[in-house]
Amino acid sequence: MARTSKQDESTRVDSHFSEDRTPSESEARWAETTLAKALEQHPERPTGKPTGINLDEHGRARFSTISNRPIRRLYTPQDLPADWNYEKYLGYPGEAPYTRGIHATGYRGKPWTMRQFSGFASPEETNERYRYLLKEGGNGLSVAFDLPTLMGYDSDHPFSEGEVGKCGVAIDSLEDMEILFRGIDLEKTTVSMTINSPASLLWAMYLVVAEKQGADWKRISGTLQNDILKEYIAQKEYIYPPAESMRLVVDSFEFGSKYTPRFNTISISGYHIREAGATALQELAFTIYDGVEYVEWARRRGLDVDEFGPRLSFFFNSHNDFFEEIAKFRAARKIWYRLMKDRFGAKNERAWLMRFHAQTAGVSLTAQQPLNNIARTALQGLAAVLGGTQSLHTDSYDEALALPTEEAARIALRTQQVIAYESGVTNTIDPLAGSYFVERLTLDMENGAFEYFDKLDALGGMVQAIEYGFPQKEIAEASYQFQKATEAREKITVGANDFIIEEKPPAILQIDESVAEKQKAKLKALRTRRDNDAVRRALDELKRAAAKSPVTTHDGNISKENTVPYILEAVRAYATVGEICAALRDVYGTYTEASIT
């Protein structure tokens, strides 16, 4: 299917307003009198400190967002388009263009899902943490996997040495997944899994565990991250080449729409793009355009956007700049609605809805004075809530040092509960709507995203843009500029580059090598007692299915042979993560990123 080189004009927002707009008579009067007197007595400084840093070419204080977007002293109706009106630009909650949220009652009927990202050491230890979090009032789980699992290696592989259980839980086989969810009712608990290259097979393990519990696949709910594009852009945890990886993603779309209608088979993730150094606008634009790419590939497979579209979900970072983040979330809903309706012709209104999870910004956490991170997380979580998130993970204050302790995880959960039950922000819907500042930021985000879409369309889509290195270069430049500003103290990080004290490091969670030894012993026992002939047959069948109809990177057909049923059979035979990924490596090969200059 040929893509358009330009966005349809019907998807655009009018922006007939200027950076150098003419103030109204009343604003001009205020500036010449009240403001002028105030500036004589108290010249502006962006940090509130008389350092003289972050000045423009005229020596005047320059205020900006964390993404370095200039911020005016004052926002008035002059900052909005001449045709700005409530019906066109905002609308009502639960109705297009969804600026004010996708649910008509906001959080008055149901709060967001409080989902804590957790996983460490062995499945046994992580299961204990999950049951603790649920007992303490959490109502959703989010699985963090260790690096070997993320890269498709078993715990006894040489490449896994020193990494087993360190950044998440070690999962080697169905046996481990059974232990991970022991005593947890999967029909009643939503589960998110942060896994990408091996996403289909970890999801298959989860489905088989649910099956063994007697759960109905049509009633289980949760989210599979499964976003391989952001791996090539930012996080770099990929295994196979882009085209082959996209086929595996589309396979999960098709299988999920038939058999797990309440489970989101992808969480299109801007979180890691932002963590790599992207601005808020870059996170917004690249994430949503990744969504465009997935829809394009699924349609080439012959899937109906009205069937798989409602199960597409998103995952955003909630960073420090309070109003910029709120504007980003509000703009995201408007953009996705216009793309799904106008670009892809979706008729199912549920396909127009952007549902998203938010996580507070791990990259903002400091190892210095880590208790300050509690305040950062609270502000970031509040921004996500005011922006209308459907679920939220709040980082633990000690995550810049190690995986969270039980106490730190509890405080992170309590932070969400304080926002939900004490702050009063859930009593009304989209309380910042109509703010001249917020509405202008929202429009700027929206228009900036469509400008990026034009560039990505011209490159032939996101897969080709990745091969050219376009998003990688954009993020690298943004990251460099932010680092320069931090080193020059134009951007202050409390406790890190200013307000520094001498301190003792706190107690942290330590994961020793005994976890790896236990996992190796479990793998050895598993391979002894399972039916190894059944494993070999299942892996051979998977390879045959994967090899059918080679995938092309650019416009073309994708094999209609779905790999998920074959992965399920391999999982049921207790084939390991490493064995299943190795079988696909035999067919697809691996990917090495070209150097970017």
N, C-alpha and C positions, 0 to 999 in steps of 0.2 A: 504494500500500500504506500503510495507516495505521500509524503508529509508536505504540509504547506510551508513555504519559506517565511511567511509572515502570519502573525496571529490575525484571525478574522476580526475586523473592526468592531463587530458586535460584542467582542469580549473585552474591549477596552473601556477604561474609565476616562471621562472628560477631565482634562487637567489644564483648563484655560486660566492658569494663575501663574504668577511670576515670582521668582526668588526675590526680585527687587520691587515688590509691590508698593504702590503708593498708599501711605497711611490715610486713614479717614481724618476729617477735620478735628474731631474730638481727640483722636490719638495724637495728632500733631501738637495740639494744644498741651496735652499732658506731657509730651516729651520736652517741649520748650519751657515748661514751668516746673511742675512737680518733680519730674525725673531729673532735669538739669540740676536742680538744687541738691537732690540726693547724691548725684554723681560727684558734685564738688566736694561734698563731705566724705563720701565713702566710694572711691573708685572700685570698679568691679574686679574681682579676681576669681578665676574659675574654680580654684580649690578652696577659696576662703582664707588663703594664707598669702602674705605679702612676699611671694617668691619671684614674681615677675615672669613666671613660665607660662607657656601656652598662650602667647600673644600673636595677634595677626600682624600683617606687614605695616600697619599703622600704629603698632604698639598698644592696641586695644585688646582687652581680654577676649579670648576666643572660647566659647562654650560649645561642647559637642557631645554627642552620644558616645557610648563605648565603641561604637562602630565608626566613629569619627565623622558623623554627619553633623554639620553646623546646626546649632540651636539658637533660635531668636530669643531676644529678651522677653518678648510678649507676643502671644497669639490672640488674634481677634477674628471676626468674620471675614476680614480682608484676606486671610490666609486660606480660605476655602474657595472652590470654584464658584463662578458667578451663578451656576445653575444648581448649587448644592441645596438639596432638600431632603427631608427625612425619608420619604417614601423611596426615593431612588438610591440613596447612598446607605441607608440603614435598614429600613423595613422593620419587621417585627420578629421577635424570637420564634424560631421554628419555621420561618418563612424566608423565601429568597429575598435578598442575596445572602442571608445568614450571617451578616455582620454581627448581629447581636446574639448569635448562638443557634445551635441546631435543635435545641429543645425549648418548647414553648414556656416551660415553667422554670428554666434554668436549674439552679440547685435547690429550689424550694420544694420540689417533689422528691428529688434523690440527689445526694451529694456525689461528688466524683469518687471513683474507685481509688482507695488508698493502697497503692501497690508498691511494696518495698522490694528493691532489687537485691537479691541475696543469693549467695552460693559460695561455698568455700570448702576446702579440704575434701572429705569423703562424702558420698551420698548419705551415710548415716548421720554425720554431724550437721549437714545442711537440712536434713529432714527435721532434726531437733529444732533448728533455728526457724524453719517454716511454721512448725506447730506453735512455737513461742509467739511469733508475730501474729498469727491468726488468733491466738488466745488473748493477745494484747489489743485487739480491735482492728487489725488489718483485715481487708476483705478481698485481697487479691495477691497473688504471688508472681514474682518476676525472677526467672532463673538466670543466674550468672554462671557461665561455664568456664572452665579453665582453658588456658591457651592450647594445650594439645587437642582437646575436644574441638575447639574452634577451628583448628587447622586440620582436623581429620586424622589424628594419630592416636593410637592406643597409649595407655600409660607406660607400657613396657617398651615402646619404640625408642631408639637412641635419641631422636629429636626431642623427646618429651623430658629428657633428663633435666632436673632442677625446676621444672614448671608444673608438676602435677599438683593440682589443688591449690595453687598459689593465687591466681586471680579469679577463681570461681570453683565450682564443683567439678570433680573428675567424673565423667560419664563414659564408660567404655562399652557397655552392652545394655540390653533390655533388663538384665538383672539389676544393674545400677539404677535404672529409671524406676523399677519397681520399688526399690528401697527409698528412693528420693521422695516418692509420693505415698509411702506407707502410712495408712491411717488418715489420709486426706481425701475427702469425697470430691472427685473431679467433676461431678455433675453440679456441685454447689460452689465450687471455688474456681474463679477465673484464673488462668495461668498464662503468663507471657513468657516467651523464651527468646533470649537474646542470642541467636545463632544464625549464621548466614550461609557460608559455603555448604556445610553439612546439614542445612536446615531441614530438608525433606526427611532425612533419616532420623534426626532427633524427634521430629514431629511424629514420624511413624512409631517410634518407641513410646511416645506419650499416648498415641492412639491405642496401641496394643495394651498398655497399662490400664487405660480407661475401659477397654474391652474386657480385660480380666477382672476388673472391679464390678462388671455388670452394668457399666454406664452406657447410655444410649449416645452414640456419636452425634446424633442430631440435637442433643441437649447440652453437650459440653461447650464451653465458651472460653475464649482467650485469644491470644495473638502470637503469631510466629513472626519474628523479625524478618528473616528471609530476604533482606534488601541487599543484593550483591553489588548494585551499582555504587552505593556509597562506600563499599570496600575499596573499589578501584580508585574512587575519588579521594578518600580520606584515611580510612582505618587500615587498609592494606591486608586484611585477613581473608584473602581469596585463595582458591585452589586451582580451579579450572579457567580456561579462557572465557571472555565475556559472553560470546554467543552461546556456548554450551551451558554456561551458568544461567543465562536467561531462559533456556529451555527448561531447566529444572524448576525455575520459579514459576513458569507458566504451567508446568505439570501440576504444581501444588494448587494453583488457582483453579484448574479444571477439576481436580479431585475434590478439593474443599467445597466447591459450589454444589457438587453432587451429594457428598456424604457428610459434610460437617457445616451445615448452613449457618451456624451461629459462631463459627470460629473464623477469625480474621487470618487469612493465609499470608498476609504480608503487613509489615509495619514499615512504611517508607520513611527512612530515618534521616532527619537533619541533625540529630544530636551529635553524631560523630563528625559531621562536616563542620559544625560549630566548634567542637573540641579541637579540631585540627587548625583553627585560627580564622575561620570564615567570619565575615561580618553577619549581622542579623539579616540583611538583605540577601547576601549570598546563600545563607542557610535556607531562607525561604524559597528563593528562586531555584536553586539546584535540587532541593528536596521535591518541590512540586513538579519540576520538569522530569525528575526520575519517575514520578508517578505517571506523567505523560508517556514516557518510554515504555513502562510496563503495560499500559493500556494498549499502546501501538502493537507491541509484540503479542499480547493476548488476542487481539483482533486478527492478527495474521494467522494465528492458530485456528481461527474460526469461532472463538468464544464470543458470546453476546455480552456487551458492556452492561446491559441491564441486569444480567445474572451475576457476573463476578464483581461488578462495580461496587455494590453495597458492602462487600467484604474487604475493600481496600481501606487501610487505616494508616495513620501517620504518627510520627514520633519526633517531637521538637525539644530543643534545648531551651531552658528558661534561665537567662543570664542575669547579670547584675543591673543593667540599665532598665529600670522599672517600666517606664512608659514605652520605650522602644519595643520591649518584649510584648507588652499588651497589644500594641499596634500590629506587631508581626502576626500574632495569633488571629486577630480580627480580620486582617487582610487575607490570611491563608484561606479562611472559609469562603470569602467572596471570590477569590481567584479560582478555587477548585470548582465551585458551583458553575462559574462561567465556562471553564474548560470542559467539564463533563457535559453540560447542556449544549453549548454552541460548537465546540470543536469535535466532540465525539457523538453528539446527537442522542445522549441518554434520555430515555423517556421515564424511567423509574426514578421517582423523586429521591428514593433512598440512595441512589447512586450519586446524587448531587451533593450529599452531605459529607463534609470533611469531619471525620471523627479522629481525634488525636490524643495521644498520651504525651505527657511532658515530664521531663526530669530536670532537676536543678543542675546547675553547671559544675561538673566535676573539675573542669579546668580552672574555675575561679577559686577553688579551695586552696588554702595555704597551709604548708607544714609549719610555718611560723605562727605562734599564737593560735593554735587550731580551734580553740573555743570560739573565736570570732566567726568561724564558719557557720555556727548555729544561726547567727544574725543574717549572714548572707543567704543561707538556705531558706530562712523564713521569708525574706523579701522576694526571693526568686519563686518560691512556692506561691506566695500571694499574687505575684504577677501572672503566674499560670492560671490561677483560679479566676482572677479578674479578666483574663483572656478567654476563659470558657473551656478549659481542658476537660476531657472525659475521664482521665485517670492521671495520677500523679505519683511520682517517686521523689522523695526528698533525700538528698545525700546525707550521709553521716559525717559528723564534724572531723573524724579522724581519717577520712579516706585519702587524704594527701600523703598519709604515712603508711597505711596498711589497709587490709580489709577491715570492715567495721567490727568493733567489739559489740557484745550484746547490749551494753548500756548505750553506746552511740546509736545503734539501730533503733532502740526504743525512743530516744530523744528525737530522732528524725521522724518517726511515726507520730509522736506527740505533737511535733510542730504542725503537721497536717491537721491533727485533731483540734488544736488551738485555733487555727484558721477557720476550720469548719464550724466549730461550736461556740467560739468566744468572740470572734472579731466582728460579727454582724455583716460581713460582706456577702453572705449567701442569701440575705433577706430580699434582695432585689436583683433584677437581671441586668447585666452589663451596665453597672452604675457609672462608668466613665463616658458613656455615649454622650455625644454633644459637646464634649470638651474640644475647644478649637485646636488645642495642641494634639490631643489624641487622634482626632479626625484627620488632621493634616499629616501626622505620622503614618496613619493607616493608608491614606491615599498615596503617599510617597512610596511606601512599601509595595503597594499594588502596582503602581506604574513602573517602578524600578524592576520588579519581577518580570513584567511583560517585555521590558527592554532586553533583559537577559534571555527570555524565551526566543526573541527574534534572532539573537546571535546563535543560540543552540540549534534552532531550526535551520539556519543557514549552513551550519556545520554538518547537517544530516542527522541530527538526533544525539542523544546523550552517549550512546555506545561509541559513535564515531568521535564525539567531542572528547571523550576520555582517551581514546587512542591518539588524538592530537595533543592531549595534555591541557586542554583549555581550562576546565574547572580546577585542576591541580595548580596551574599557574596563578589563577585568580586568588585562590585561597592562600598560596604561599606568599604572595605580595601583601595581602591583608594581614597575615600573621606577622610579617616582617615590620610593617608599619606600626602595628600595635606594640611589638616588642621595643621598637625605637622609642615610642611615646612613654612606655613604662620605664625604660632606662633613663630617659630624660626627666622623669617624674612629672611629665605632663598628664599622665594617668596615675592616680594614686591607688595602691593596693595596701590597705591598712595592715600594718604589721610586717609587710614584706619589703616595700621600698620607702616607707615612712612610718612614724610612730613605732619604732623598733625598740624592743626590750631584750634583756637577757632572760632566758627561760630554760626550764628542764623539759625534755620531751616526755609526753604522757605514755602510759602503758598502752601497748598495742597488741593486736592479735598476731600471734606467730604461727606459721604453718611449717612444720618440719618435714623431713624426708620420710618419716614413718608412714605418711599418707601414701606416698608413691609405692613403698614396699607392700602395703596392704592391698593396693590396687593391682599390683603385679601378681600377688598371690591369688587374688580372686580371679584374674584372667587365666592363670595357669590351671586352676581348678575347673573353671568353666570349659576351657578347651578340652579337658580330659573327659568330662561327663556328657557333653552335648553330642548330638549326631553330626559329626563332621562331614559325612557324605551329604547330608541334607543341606548343610551350609554351602558346600561347594556347588551343589546343583542350583541353589537359590542365587548365588553370586554369578554363576554362568548365565542364568536366565536374565539377570539384571544387565549384564554386559551386552547380551544380544538385543535387549530392548533399547539400551542406550545407543547402540551402534546403528539403529535404523534411521534412515533419512537424515544425513548429515545436516547440521544447522549452519545457516549462512549468517554472517555478521550483519549484513545490511538487508534491505527489503527482499523478502523471499519467504518461502514456506518453512514452518517449523514442524518437525515430525509429530504425527498424531498418536504415536505410541507413547502412552503415559508411563513414566518410570515408577510412580508412587506405588502401585500394586506390587511390583517386583521388589521394591525396597521393603515393603511391609512383610513379604514372605521371608526375606533375608533376616529381618529383625525377629520374626517369630521363631526362626531357627537358631536364634542367639548368635548370629554373625555380629562381629564387633564394629564399632565406629571405624576403626582403622581398616578393617577388611572391606567394608562396603565402600569407603572412600577410595581405597586402592583399586577396587574393581572399576570404579568410574574413571580414575586416573588412567587406567590401562586403555580406556576408550577415548577419553577426551584430552588426555595430556594435562599439563599444568601451564600456568601463565606467569610470564616474567614481564614486569612493567618496563617499557622503553624509557631511557633517560630523557628528562625534560630539560630543555635549555631555554 
